[in-house]
Amino acid sequence: MPIVQLTTNVKVADEKALSLSLAKAAAESFGMEGFISTSVSYNETLNFGGTHEPAFVLNLVIVGLVVEKHDGYAKSLFNFFEKELGVHSNRGYIIFNDPGAERIGYSGMTYKTLTS
């Protein structure tokens, strides 16, 4: 059930195509392809380090994140952003969130109920 929310100051030609590419990259990293939700938001005011050079913030919400795997996930996703957006790894943040299965709803119930 990864929820993947990208905000960037890089204007892309096709945000829908980028969203699908991001979903594929997330599926390769996290699995659960049929449950991934991605969104891409362009924000020209996003600055990083005091400049408006290309940058991004990626917010990940995933139940059951394994902390020991964060570095591997980060490496894979930073490579994706360098390739797809031309943004260097020192120009973005990835925020890993695990709110717990009882705090995510899906199909009329929480993930805790769904996975019990």
A tleap script that builds the chain and sets N, CA, C and O, in Angstrom:
source leaprc.protein.ff14SB
mol = sequence {
  NMET PRO ILE VAL GLN LEU THR THR ASN VAL
  LYS VAL ALA ASP GLU LYS ALA LEU SER LEU
  SER LEU ALA LYS ALA ALA ALA GLU SER PHE
  GLY MET GLU GLY PHE ILE SER THR SER VAL
  SER TYR ASN GLU THR LEU ASN PHE GLY GLY
  THR HIE GLU PRO ALA PHE VAL LEU ASN LEU
  VAL ILE VAL GLY LEU VAL VAL GLU LYS HIE
  ASP GLY TYR ALA LYS SER LEU PHE ASN PHE
  PHE GLU LYS GLU LEU GLY VAL HIE SER ASN
  ARG GLY TYR ILE ILE PHE ASN ASP PRO GLY
  ALA GLU ARG ILE GLY TYR SER GLY MET THR
  TYR LYS THR LEU THR CSER
}
set mol.1.N position { 0.793 -1.199 0.000 }
set mol.1.CA position { 0.000 0.000 0.000 }
set mol.1.C position { 0.831 1.256 0.000 }
set mol.1.O position { 0.429 2.268 0.573 }
set mol.2.N position { 1.979 1.206 -0.632 }
set mol.2.CA position { 2.770 2.435 -0.625 }
set mol.2.C position { 2.015 3.626 -1.215 }
set mol.2.O position { 1.401 3.530 -2.278 }
set mol.3.N position { 2.079 4.741 -0.505 }
set mol.3.CA position { 1.589 6.021 -1.004 }
set mol.3.C position { 2.835 6.852 -1.266 }
set mol.3.O position { 3.626 7.101 -0.356 }
set mol.4.N position { 3.009 7.281 -2.509 }
set mol.4.CA position { 4.238 7.935 -2.943 }
set mol.4.C position { 3.862 9.310 -3.487 }
set mol.4.O position { 3.217 9.415 -4.530 }
set mol.5.N position { 4.269 10.363 -2.777 }
set mol.5.CA position { 3.897 11.729 -3.141 }
set mol.5.C position { 5.154 12.536 -3.445 }
set mol.5.O position { 5.970 12.798 -2.561 }
set mol.6.N position { 5.296 12.922 -4.706 }
set mol.6.CA position { 6.460 13.679 -5.153 }
set mol.6.C position { 6.084 15.135 -5.375 }
set mol.6.O position { 5.102 15.438 -6.053 }
set mol.7.N position { 6.869 16.028 -4.802 }
set mol.7.CA position { 6.777 17.452 -5.097 }
set mol.7.C position { 8.124 17.864 -5.659 }
set mol.7.O position { 9.166 17.564 -5.076 }
set mol.8.N position { 8.103 18.550 -6.791 }
set mol.8.CA position { 9.349 18.969 -7.427 }
set mol.8.C position { 9.174 20.334 -8.084 }
set mol.8.O position { 8.065 20.737 -8.434 }
set mol.9.N position { 10.285 21.029 -8.240 }
set mol.9.CA position { 10.265 22.294 -8.965 }
set mol.9.C position { 10.727 22.111 -10.409 }
set mol.9.O position { 10.962 23.086 -11.123 }
set mol.10.N position { 10.854 20.859 -10.830 }
set mol.10.CA position { 11.224 20.541 -12.208 }
set mol.10.C position { 9.942 20.360 -13.014 }
set mol.10.O position { 9.115 19.503 -12.701 }
set mol.11.N position { 9.790 21.162 -14.039 }
set mol.11.CA position { 8.613 21.042 -14.904 }
set mol.11.C position { 8.858 19.880 -15.863 }
set mol.11.O position { 9.835 19.871 -16.612 }
set mol.12.N position { 7.962 18.911 -15.827 }
set mol.12.CA position { 8.099 17.750 -16.707 }
set mol.12.C position { 7.053 17.831 -17.812 }
set mol.12.O position { 5.973 18.392 -17.625 }
set mol.13.N position { 7.388 17.265 -18.953 }
set mol.13.CA position { 6.492 17.333 -20.109 }
set mol.13.C position { 5.195 16.565 -19.870 }
set mol.13.O position { 4.127 16.993 -20.308 }
set mol.14.N position { 5.289 15.435 -19.178 }
set mol.14.CA position { 4.120 14.581 -18.992 }
set mol.14.C position { 4.092 14.062 -17.555 }
set mol.14.O position { 4.720 13.050 -17.244 }
set mol.15.N position { 3.365 14.756 -16.686 }
set mol.15.CA position { 3.300 14.371 -15.270 }
set mol.15.C position { 2.652 13.005 -15.082 }
set mol.15.O position { 3.036 12.261 -14.179 }
set mol.16.N position { 1.680 12.664 -15.918 }
set mol.16.CA position { 1.043 11.350 -15.804 }
set mol.16.C position { 2.042 10.237 -16.104 }
set mol.16.O position { 2.070 9.222 -15.408 }
set mol.17.N position { 2.855 10.424 -17.128 }
set mol.17.CA position { 3.870 9.418 -17.463 }
set mol.17.C position { 4.890 9.297 -16.336 }
set mol.17.O position { 5.306 8.190 -15.995 }
set mol.18.N position { 5.296 10.424 -15.757 }
set mol.18.CA position { 6.232 10.384 -14.634 }
set mol.18.C position { 5.607 9.663 -13.449 }
set mol.18.O position { 6.282 8.891 -12.769 }
set mol.19.N position { 4.328 9.905 -13.194 }
set mol.19.CA position { 3.639 9.237 -12.096 }
set mol.19.C position { 3.642 7.721 -12.291 }
set mol.19.O position { 3.845 6.973 -11.335 }
set mol.20.N position { 3.418 7.268 -13.520 }
set mol.20.CA position { 3.445 5.829 -13.804 }
set mol.20.C position { 4.853 5.261 -13.679 }
set mol.20.O position { 5.032 4.151 -13.178 }
set mol.21.N position { 5.853 6.012 -14.129 }
set mol.21.CA position { 7.248 5.570 -13.977 }
set mol.21.C position { 7.630 5.481 -12.507 }
set mol.21.O position { 8.330 4.557 -12.093 }
set mol.22.N position { 7.168 6.440 -11.727 }
set mol.22.CA position { 7.432 6.435 -10.291 }
set mol.22.C position { 6.749 5.239 -9.630 }
set mol.22.O position { 7.323 4.618 -8.735 }
set mol.23.N position { 5.540 4.912 -10.060 }
set mol.23.CA position { 4.838 3.736 -9.526 }
set mol.23.C position { 5.625 2.463 -9.826 }
set mol.23.O position { 5.737 1.579 -8.977 }
set mol.24.N position { 6.163 2.378 -11.026 }
set mol.24.CA position { 6.958 1.199 -11.401 }
set mol.24.C position { 8.220 1.112 -10.551 }
set mol.24.O position { 8.575 0.034 -10.074 }
set mol.25.N position { 8.900 2.241 -10.360 }
set mol.25.CA position { 10.112 2.260 -9.524 }
set mol.25.C position { 9.779 1.883 -8.085 }
set mol.25.O position { 10.533 1.152 -7.443 }
set mol.26.N position { 8.656 2.378 -7.581 }
set mol.26.CA position { 8.241 2.038 -6.215 }
set mol.26.C position { 7.923 0.553 -6.106 }
set mol.26.O position { 8.271 -0.085 -5.113 }
set mol.27.N position { 7.266 0.002 -7.116 }
set mol.27.CA position { 6.942 -1.430 -7.104 }
set mol.27.C position { 8.209 -2.272 -7.094 }
set mol.27.O position { 8.268 -3.302 -6.422 }
set mol.28.N position { 9.221 -1.839 -7.835 }
set mol.28.CA position { 10.494 -2.561 -7.847 }
set mol.28.C position { 11.164 -2.507 -6.481 }
set mol.28.O position { 11.819 -3.466 -6.075 }
set mol.29.N position { 11.009 -1.413 -5.779 }
set mol.29.CA position { 11.620 -1.269 -4.456 }
set mol.29.C position { 10.810 -1.941 -3.357 }
set mol.29.O position { 11.365 -2.655 -2.521 }
set mol.30.N position { 9.500 -1.714 -3.355 }
set mol.30.CA position { 8.665 -2.112 -2.220 }
set mol.30.C position { 7.744 -3.295 -2.480 }
set mol.30.O position { 7.213 -3.880 -1.536 }
set mol.31.N position { 7.546 -3.658 -3.745 }
set mol.31.CA position { 6.556 -4.679 -4.066 }
set mol.31.C position { 5.164 -4.069 -4.038 }
set mol.31.O position { 5.019 -2.853 -4.164 }
set mol.32.N position { 4.155 -4.887 -3.876 }
set mol.32.CA position { 2.760 -4.447 -3.742 }
set mol.32.C position { 2.285 -3.603 -4.923 }
set mol.32.O position { 1.586 -2.608 -4.731 }
set mol.33.N position { 2.657 -3.989 -6.135 }
set mol.33.CA position { 2.382 -3.186 -7.322 }
set mol.33.C position { 0.913 -2.776 -7.460 }
set mol.33.O position { 0.625 -1.637 -7.826 }
set mol.34.N position { -0.002 -3.674 -7.176 }
set mol.34.CA position { -1.416 -3.372 -7.339 }
set mol.34.C position { -1.985 -2.403 -6.323 }
set mol.34.O position { -3.136 -1.984 -6.445 }
set mol.35.N position { -1.192 -2.036 -5.316 }
set mol.35.CA position { -1.692 -1.165 -4.251 }
set mol.35.C position { -0.945 0.163 -4.164 }
set mol.35.O position { -1.191 0.946 -3.246 }
set mol.36.N position { -0.046 0.428 -5.095 }
set mol.36.CA position { 0.747 1.654 -5.042 }
set mol.36.C position { -0.076 2.835 -5.551 }
set mol.36.O position { -0.738 2.752 -6.586 }
set mol.37.N position { -0.021 3.925 -4.806 }
set mol.37.CA position { -0.656 5.178 -5.203 }
set mol.37.C position { 0.444 6.225 -5.339 }
set mol.37.O position { 1.200 6.461 -4.397 }
set mol.38.N position { 0.532 6.852 -6.513 }
set mol.38.CA position { 1.549 7.886 -6.709 }
set mol.38.C position { 0.888 9.192 -7.134 }
set mol.38.O position { -0.168 9.205 -7.766 }
set mol.39.N position { 1.539 10.280 -6.768 }
set mol.39.CA position { 1.121 11.583 -7.267 }
set mol.39.C position { 2.367 12.423 -7.496 }
set mol.39.O position { 3.371 12.291 -6.797 }
set mol.40.N position { 2.270 13.292 -8.498 }
set mol.40.CA position { 3.365 14.192 -8.844 }
set mol.40.C position { 2.805 15.606 -8.821 }
set mol.40.O position { 1.814 15.901 -9.488 }
set mol.41.N position { 3.445 16.474 -8.052 }
set mol.41.CA position { 3.023 17.873 -7.961 }
set mol.41.C position { 4.181 18.782 -8.337 }
set mol.41.O position { 5.283 18.669 -7.798 }
set mol.42.N position { 3.912 19.682 -9.268 }
set mol.42.CA position { 4.898 20.692 -9.640 }
set mol.42.C position { 4.698 21.902 -8.741 }
set mol.42.O position { 3.581 22.396 -8.589 }
set mol.43.N position { 5.790 22.377 -8.144 }
set mol.43.CA position { 5.730 23.553 -7.280 }
set mol.43.C position { 6.951 24.413 -7.579 }
set mol.43.O position { 8.051 24.136 -7.100 }
set mol.44.N position { 6.748 25.444 -8.367 }
set mol.44.CA position { 7.872 26.289 -8.774 }
set mol.44.C position { 8.518 27.024 -7.607 }
set mol.44.O position { 9.643 27.508 -7.733 }
set mol.45.N position { 7.826 27.117 -6.471 }
set mol.45.CA position { 8.395 27.821 -5.321 }
set mol.45.C position { 9.241 26.921 -4.430 }
set mol.45.O position { 9.868 27.408 -3.489 }
set mol.46.N position { 9.274 25.618 -4.706 }
set mol.46.CA position { 10.098 24.715 -3.904 }
set mol.46.C position { 11.559 25.137 -4.018 }
set mol.46.O position { 12.117 25.203 -5.113 }
set mol.47.N position { 12.158 25.417 -2.887 }
set mol.47.CA position { 13.589 25.721 -2.897 }
set mol.47.C position { 14.297 24.746 -1.978 }
set mol.47.O position { 13.697 24.169 -1.071 }
set mol.48.N position { 15.568 24.577 -2.228 }
set mol.48.CA position { 16.385 23.650 -1.454 }
set mol.48.C position { 17.746 24.306 -1.281 }
set mol.48.O position { 18.386 24.689 -2.260 }
set mol.49.N position { 18.179 24.432 -0.056 }
set mol.49.CA position { 19.480 25.055 0.192 }
set mol.49.C position { 19.539 26.509 -0.222 }
set mol.49.O position { 20.611 27.030 -0.532 }
set mol.50.N position { 18.386 27.168 -0.228 }
set mol.50.CA position { 18.353 28.592 -0.539 }
set mol.50.C position { 18.336 28.925 -2.016 }
set mol.50.O position { 18.500 30.087 -2.386 }
set mol.51.N position { 18.138 27.914 -2.885 }
set mol.51.CA position { 18.054 28.188 -4.324 }
set mol.51.C position { 16.853 27.459 -4.918 }
set mol.51.O position { 16.275 26.564 -4.303 }
set mol.52.N position { 16.501 27.866 -6.118 }
set mol.52.CA position { 15.430 27.208 -6.861 }
set mol.52.C position { 15.985 26.291 -7.945 }
set mol.52.O position { 15.287 25.970 -8.908 }
set mol.53.N position { 17.225 25.874 -7.792 }
set mol.53.CA position { 17.781 24.869 -8.703 }
set mol.53.C position { 16.931 23.604 -8.573 }
set mol.53.O position { 16.237 23.438 -7.570 }
set mol.54.N position { 16.970 22.702 -9.572 }
set mol.54.CA position { 16.138 21.492 -9.517 }
set mol.54.C position { 16.246 20.765 -8.178 }
set mol.54.O position { 17.338 20.512 -7.669 }
set mol.55.N position { 15.071 20.438 -7.624 }
set mol.55.CA position { 15.007 19.795 -6.310 }
set mol.55.C position { 13.699 19.018 -6.200 }
set mol.55.O position { 12.811 19.144 -7.044 }
set mol.56.N position { 13.598 18.214 -5.144 }
set mol.56.CA position { 12.370 17.461 -4.903 }
set mol.56.C position { 12.234 17.125 -3.433 }
set mol.56.O position { 13.205 17.163 -2.678 }
set mol.57.N position { 11.013 16.796 -3.037 }
set mol.57.CA position { 10.710 16.191 -1.741 }
set mol.57.C position { 9.797 15.011 -2.047 }
set mol.57.O position { 8.780 15.161 -2.723 }
set mol.58.N position { 10.166 13.842 -1.546 }
set mol.58.CA position { 9.362 12.641 -1.737 }
set mol.58.C position { 8.852 12.183 -0.385 }
set mol.58.O position { 9.633 11.929 0.532 }
set mol.59.N position { 7.546 12.078 -0.269 }
set mol.59.CA position { 6.921 11.597 0.953 }
set mol.59.C position { 6.416 10.183 0.696 }
set mol.59.O position { 5.579 9.965 -0.179 }
set mol.60.N position { 6.929 9.225 1.462 }
set mol.60.CA position { 6.514 7.824 1.354 }
set mol.60.C position { 5.723 7.441 2.588 }
set mol.60.O position { 6.156 7.690 3.713 }
set mol.61.N position { 4.571 6.840 2.383 }
set mol.61.CA position { 3.767 6.320 3.482 }
set mol.61.C position { 3.586 4.833 3.204 }
set mol.61.O position { 2.931 4.446 2.237 }
set mol.62.N position { 4.180 4.000 4.069 }
set mol.62.CA position { 4.133 2.556 3.861 }
set mol.62.C position { 4.016 1.867 5.216 }
set mol.62.O position { 4.831 2.094 6.110 }
set mol.63.N position { 3.008 1.035 5.357 }
set mol.63.CA position { 2.851 0.249 6.579 }
set mol.63.C position { 3.887 -0.868 6.568 }
set mol.63.O position { 4.052 -1.571 5.571 }
set mol.64.N position { 4.578 -1.020 7.685 }
set mol.64.CA position { 5.534 -2.115 7.830 }
set mol.64.C position { 6.906 -1.851 7.248 }
set mol.64.O position { 7.627 -2.792 6.915 }
set mol.65.N position { 7.281 -0.591 7.120 }
set mol.65.CA position { 8.618 -0.274 6.614 }
set mol.65.C position { 9.687 -0.890 7.506 }
set mol.65.O position { 9.605 -0.826 8.733 }
set mol.66.N position { 10.677 -1.478 6.882 }
set mol.66.CA position { 11.802 -2.058 7.611 }
set mol.66.C position { 12.927 -1.029 7.602 }
set mol.66.O position { 13.505 -0.745 6.553 }
set mol.67.N position { 13.232 -0.476 8.757 }
set mol.67.CA position { 14.200 0.616 8.868 }
set mol.67.C position { 15.546 0.240 8.249 }
set mol.67.O position { 16.196 1.078 7.626 }
set mol.68.N position { 15.957 -0.993 8.415 }
set mol.68.CA position { 17.256 -1.426 7.893 }
set mol.68.C position { 17.320 -1.389 6.365 }
set mol.68.O position { 18.410 -1.448 5.796 }
set mol.69.N position { 16.194 -1.295 5.706 }
set mol.69.CA position { 16.159 -1.246 4.237 }
set mol.69.C position { 16.074 0.175 3.682 }
set mol.69.O position { 16.117 0.361 2.466 }
set mol.70.N position { 15.955 1.170 4.544 }
set mol.70.CA position { 15.784 2.553 4.084 }
set mol.70.C position { 16.925 3.014 3.183 }
set mol.70.O position { 16.676 3.673 2.173 }
set mol.71.N position { 18.169 2.681 3.524 }
set mol.71.CA position { 19.298 3.113 2.692 }
set mol.71.C position { 19.192 2.559 1.277 }
set mol.71.O position { 19.451 3.273 0.309 }
set mol.72.N position { 18.814 1.297 1.155 }
set mol.72.CA position { 18.646 0.696 -0.172 }
set mol.72.C position { 17.522 1.351 -0.952 }
set mol.72.O position { 17.658 1.620 -2.145 }
set mol.73.N position { 16.408 1.606 -0.274 }
set mol.73.CA position { 15.295 2.302 -0.919 }
set mol.73.C position { 15.730 3.696 -1.374 }
set mol.73.O position { 15.438 4.116 -2.494 }
set mol.74.N position { 16.429 4.399 -0.492 }
set mol.74.CA position { 16.872 5.758 -0.813 }
set mol.74.C position { 17.788 5.749 -2.031 }
set mol.74.O position { 17.630 6.572 -2.932 }
set mol.75.N position { 18.734 4.834 -2.062 }
set mol.75.CA position { 19.669 4.764 -3.196 }
set mol.75.C position { 18.916 4.558 -4.503 }
set mol.75.O position { 19.169 5.249 -5.490 }
set mol.76.N position { 17.998 3.611 -4.504 }
set mol.76.CA position { 17.224 3.314 -5.709 }
set mol.76.C position { 16.399 4.520 -6.157 }
set mol.76.O position { 16.378 4.852 -7.342 }
set mol.77.N position { 15.729 5.167 -5.223 }
set mol.77.CA position { 14.873 6.300 -5.572 }
set mol.77.C position { 15.678 7.535 -5.968 }
set mol.77.O position { 15.287 8.250 -6.892 }
set mol.78.N position { 16.791 7.799 -5.290 }
set mol.78.CA position { 17.631 8.929 -5.702 }
set mol.78.C position { 18.156 8.706 -7.120 }
set mol.78.O position { 18.234 9.654 -7.901 }
set mol.79.N position { 18.517 7.464 -7.463 }
set mol.79.CA position { 18.945 7.155 -8.834 }
set mol.79.C position { 17.819 7.434 -9.825 }
set mol.79.O position { 18.057 7.969 -10.908 }
set mol.80.N position { 16.601 7.073 -9.452 }
set mol.80.CA position { 15.440 7.331 -10.303 }
set mol.80.C position { 15.293 8.831 -10.568 }
set mol.80.O position { 15.088 9.239 -11.712 }
set mol.81.N position { 15.396 9.650 -9.526 }
set mol.81.CA position { 15.207 11.092 -9.704 }
set mol.81.C position { 16.338 11.729 -10.501 }
set mol.81.O position { 16.118 12.691 -11.237 }
set mol.82.N position { 17.536 11.199 -10.356 }
set mol.82.CA position { 18.641 11.720 -11.168 }
set mol.82.C position { 18.382 11.404 -12.641 }
set mol.82.O position { 18.593 12.249 -13.511 }
set mol.83.N position { 17.929 10.197 -12.908 }
set mol.83.CA position { 17.672 9.777 -14.293 }
set mol.83.C position { 16.452 10.478 -14.882 }
set mol.83.O position { 16.518 10.997 -15.997 }
set mol.84.N position { 15.349 10.500 -14.153 }
set mol.84.CA position { 14.084 11.014 -14.691 }
set mol.84.C position { 13.954 12.535 -14.652 }
set mol.84.O position { 13.347 13.129 -15.542 }
set mol.85.N position { 14.520 13.164 -13.628 }
set mol.85.CA position { 14.357 14.609 -13.459 }
set mol.85.C position { 15.657 15.392 -13.608 }
set mol.85.O position { 15.640 16.616 -13.737 }
set mol.86.N position { 16.782 14.684 -13.589 }
set mol.86.CA position { 18.066 15.374 -13.623 }
set mol.86.C position { 18.404 16.054 -12.308 }
set mol.86.O position { 19.186 17.005 -12.281 }
set mol.87.N position { 17.816 15.570 -11.214 }
set mol.87.CA position { 18.049 16.156 -9.895 }
set mol.87.C position { 19.074 15.313 -9.154 }
set mol.87.O position { 18.888 14.109 -8.981 }
set mol.88.N position { 20.148 15.940 -8.720 }
set mol.88.CA position { 21.203 15.241 -7.988 }
set mol.88.C position { 20.723 14.846 -6.592 }
set mol.88.O position { 19.814 15.462 -6.035 }
set mol.89.N position { 21.342 13.824 -6.049 }
set mol.89.CA position { 20.910 13.281 -4.754 }
set mol.89.C position { 21.072 14.268 -3.599 }
set mol.89.O position { 20.453 14.101 -2.549 }
set mol.90.N position { 21.892 15.285 -3.788 }
set mol.90.CA position { 22.052 16.276 -2.720 }
set mol.90.C position { 21.070 17.450 -2.859 }
set mol.90.O position { 21.248 18.501 -2.244 }
set mol.91.N position { 20.019 17.243 -3.690 }
set mol.91.CA position { 19.021 18.294 -3.911 }
set mol.91.C position { 17.600 17.808 -3.616 }
set mol.91.O position { 16.635 18.267 -4.226 }
set mol.92.N position { 17.489 16.870 -2.668 }
set mol.92.CA position { 16.161 16.391 -2.339 }
set mol.92.C position { 16.133 15.630 -1.035 }
set mol.92.O position { 17.164 15.219 -0.504 }
set mol.93.N position { 14.932 15.456 -0.536 }
set mol.93.CA position { 14.703 14.662 0.671 }
set mol.93.C position { 13.702 13.560 0.357 }
set mol.93.O position { 12.776 13.738 -0.434 }
set mol.94.N position { 13.914 12.417 0.998 }
set mol.94.CA position { 12.936 11.340 1.004 }
set mol.94.C position { 12.514 11.155 2.453 }
set mol.94.O position { 13.352 10.952 3.332 }
set mol.95.N position { 11.227 11.225 2.692 }
set mol.95.CA position { 10.684 11.094 4.043 }
set mol.95.C position { 9.974 9.748 4.133 }
set mol.95.O position { 9.019 9.491 3.400 }
set mol.96.N position { 10.444 8.896 5.031 }
set mol.96.CA position { 9.867 7.570 5.230 }
set mol.96.C position { 8.877 7.627 6.396 }
set mol.96.O position { 9.248 7.982 7.515 }
set mol.97.N position { 7.627 7.278 6.131 }
set mol.97.CA position { 6.585 7.289 7.163 }
set mol.97.C position { 5.926 5.920 7.258 }
set mol.97.O position { 5.502 5.356 6.249 }
set mol.98.N position { 5.842 5.391 8.468 }
set mol.98.CA position { 5.066 4.180 8.733 }
set mol.98.C position { 4.049 4.541 9.809 }
set mol.98.O position { 4.372 4.512 10.996 }
set mol.99.N position { 2.813 4.883 9.406 }
set mol.99.CA position { 1.827 5.331 10.383 }
set mol.99.C position { 1.216 4.202 11.208 }
set mol.99.O position { 0.502 4.458 12.178 }
set mol.100.N position { 1.489 2.965 10.832 }
set mol.100.CA position { 0.876 1.825 11.512 }
set mol.100.C position { -0.375 1.376 10.777 }
set mol.100.O position { -1.101 2.191 10.208 }
set mol.101.N position { -0.618 0.086 10.796 }
set mol.101.CA position { -1.734 -0.498 10.042 }
set mol.101.C position { -3.098 -0.007 10.512 }
set mol.101.O position { -4.058 -0.015 9.741 }
set mol.102.N position { -3.190 0.417 11.760 }
set mol.102.CA position { -4.478 0.893 12.277 }
set mol.102.C position { -4.791 2.322 11.837 }
set mol.102.O position { -5.875 2.828 12.125 }
set mol.103.N position { -3.861 2.977 11.146 }
set mol.103.CA position { -4.062 4.375 10.748 }
set mol.103.C position { -4.205 4.562 9.242 }
set mol.103.O position { -4.204 5.693 8.757 }
set mol.104.N position { -4.326 3.481 8.510 }
set mol.104.CA position { -4.529 3.561 7.064 }
set mol.104.C position { -5.808 2.802 6.726 }
set mol.104.O position { -5.953 1.631 7.076 }
set mol.105.N position { -6.728 3.470 6.049 }
set mol.105.CA position { -7.972 2.829 5.649 }
set mol.105.C position { -7.929 2.414 4.193 }
set mol.105.O position { -7.305 3.072 3.360 }
set mol.106.N position { -8.602 1.306 3.897 }
set mol.106.CA position { -8.703 0.812 2.528 }
set mol.106.C position { -9.928 -0.090 2.435 }
set mol.106.O position { -10.111 -0.976 3.270 }
set mol.107.N position { -10.744 0.125 1.454 }
set mol.107.CA position { -11.882 -0.747 1.165 }
set mol.107.C position { -12.823 -0.897 2.370 }
set mol.107.O position { -13.308 -1.992 2.656 }
set mol.108.N position { -13.071 0.214 3.067 }
set mol.108.CA position { -14.029 0.217 4.163 }
set mol.108.C position { -13.520 -0.311 5.486 }
set mol.108.O position { -14.309 -0.558 6.398 }
set mol.109.N position { -12.208 -0.489 5.608 }
set mol.109.CA position { -11.631 -0.971 6.870 }
set mol.109.C position { -10.189 -0.483 6.962 }
set mol.109.O position { -9.655 0.082 6.008 }
set mol.110.N position { -9.573 -0.700 8.100 }
set mol.110.CA position { -8.165 -0.346 8.237 }
set mol.110.C position { -7.301 -1.501 7.736 }
set mol.110.O position { -7.756 -2.637 7.607 }
set mol.111.N position { -6.052 -1.173 7.459 }
set mol.111.CA position { -5.108 -2.216 7.047 }
set mol.111.C position { -4.924 -3.253 8.144 }
set mol.111.O position { -4.689 -4.426 7.859 }
set mol.112.N position { -5.031 -2.828 9.391 }
set mol.112.CA position { -4.904 -3.772 10.502 }
set mol.112.C position { -5.985 -4.845 10.404 }
set mol.112.O position { -5.702 -6.036 10.538 }
set mol.113.N position { -7.219 -4.420 10.171 }
set mol.113.CA position { -8.322 -5.372 10.025 }
set mol.113.C position { -8.138 -6.217 8.767 }
set mol.113.O position { -8.360 -7.428 8.781 }
set mol.114.N position { -7.736 -5.574 7.698 }
set mol.114.CA position { -7.556 -6.260 6.422 }
set mol.114.C position { -6.498 -7.355 6.493 }
set mol.114.O position { -6.652 -8.415 5.887 }
set mol.115.N position { -5.429 -7.096 7.232 }
set mol.115.CA position { -4.318 -8.058 7.278 }
set mol.115.C position { -4.387 -9.001 8.468 }
set mol.115.O position { -3.482 -9.813 8.661 }
set mol.116.N position { -5.449 -8.911 9.275 }
set mol.116.CA position { -5.579 -9.796 10.444 }
set mol.116.C position { -6.055 -11.169 10.029 }
set mol.116.O position { -6.223 -12.046 10.875 }
savepdb mol mol.pdb
quit
